[in-house]
Amino acid sequence: NRSYFEALEVKAEKMAKKYDCAFVDNEMPYGRVPQGHPVIVDYFYHEEIRGTENTGKRNR
């Protein structure tokens, strides 16, 4: 059951909007974000979609 992590992602995205921060997944290069501006990185995306150790395989 991933409901806790899904809810946490929603809260993180709302917080990013509230404070005008970028909310990116772990695959997005940080260079695309304005220099010196805070960034919130969604590492849960990395674990759930890309797989552990960046294998590219989905976790099942």
URFEN-V396287 format. One line per field, one symbol per residue. burial: b if it has 24 or more other ideal C-beta (glycine too) atoms within 12 Angstrom, else e. Layout:
burial->???
This chain:
burial->eeeeeeeebeebeeeeeeeeebbbbeeeeeeeeeeeeebbebebbbeeeeeeeeeeeeee
